Amino acid sequence: MATTISEAPFDVTTLEIIRRFDAIAALRDEALTTCRQIVRFSANSVRATHRGETASAATLAQNAKVLLDPLLDRVGGVPELLYAGYVQDAMREYAEARLTATFVSGDTVPGPIDLRVSDSAYLNALAESASELRRSVLDLLRAGDIASAEHRLQTMDAVYAALMLVDYPDAMTGGLRRSVDALRAVLERTRGDVTVAVGQHRLSSELRRVQRRLEEASSHPSD
């Protein structure tokens, strides 16, 4: 005999769903706390990289990884959490810390699979870490290391060119267009700073060359 609507076990089904929701809610609370820690470690790692504290930056990034890997193991099968903004933000911040350190050190650039982050988180981290290189470029210019500053600028340029190839809706890329627009603005300001510094360096070199010629001429006057 068919079950009528009035006899259907809606209460049983609802209670089963509630139990699943309770489990997800508990995992969500844990994920939020963990993600905040990952973001903090990652941000501090970027700051340490800018200060030239390589060992500290690596330790902080590793601390973030120790938290991120088990978190992804737990939320990997729960799309509601895996693709939540706070989990994607944690991935992006961790990737940014690792990429920034790599750009500064000149090591091989890791990919999203290496870092175990989503493609959209990786692309946004790539844009943001390239923007972070502006600070490194300015530090190098102040130190008079024009060649290294130009090399960092080339890295920024290469990242921007690569990201311009990505043409998909923001829903797929996690708002990458905004990150790329921000990188373009930073890149143009940095290019201007490097151009001015290069011009000043060439002018100073020319003035020193002329000064040496004048000094040589004065020390060997013609008869």
Buried (B, 14 or more C-beta within 10 A) or exposed (E): EEEEEEEEEEEEEEEEEEEEEEEBEEBBEBBBEBBBBBBBBBBBBBBBBBEEBEEBBBBBBEBBBEBBEEBBEBBEEBEEBBEBEBBBBBBBBBBBBBBBBBBBEEEEBBEBEEBBBBBBBBBBBBBBBBBBBBBBBBBBBEEEBBEBBBEBBEBBBEBBEEBEEBEEEEEEBBEBBEBBEBBBEBBEEBBEBBEEBBEEEEEEEEEEEEEEEEEEEEEEEEE
